[in-house]
């Protein structure tokens, strides 16, 4: 917990293993014995945060059958988790910041893993029976998934690529999710 707090409060680049050692009341040698270096400790914390968010998102699968409702509830559950866990929100903002992603190429693994897990959970909820005859389920799902995730990035990242969670951004994203659903289900032509 001491490492997680240090990384959340100061970010990877400014976090101090000396501070972690003092907060955890352990020797620096013990930290390096188990994690080898600051990067591995950070990545271990990242794995924990991503898994906790994924566990919260999975709840959505059991409450809804409609794909768009499941996706919407998954977004709400993720946002609520981050509001309930402000250190996790700060950590996640640092984890997916451009400066950390540039410094630690391994971070993209967590981003891809998270998206892949959500993709695999949501795909079975995408009802092929509502699609036009000439529409491939996998292509339609992938297209929809990518659009929604692209919108999420545009709502929760600033012009520098840093992840930011605010009520306004969350409300705007959830509103746009409903608009995307309408466009995909009903089209944009008269």
Secondary structure, 3 states (H helix, E strand, C coil): CHHHHHHHHHHHHHCCHHHHHHHHCCCHHHHHHHHCCHHHHHHHHHHHHHHHHHHHHHHHHHHCCCHHHHHHHHHHHHHHHHHHCHHHHHHHHHHCCHHHHHHCCCHHHHHHHHHHHHHHHHHCCCCHHHCCCCCCHHHHHHHHHHHHHHHHHHHHECCCCCECCCHHHHHHHHHHHHHHHHHHHHCCCC
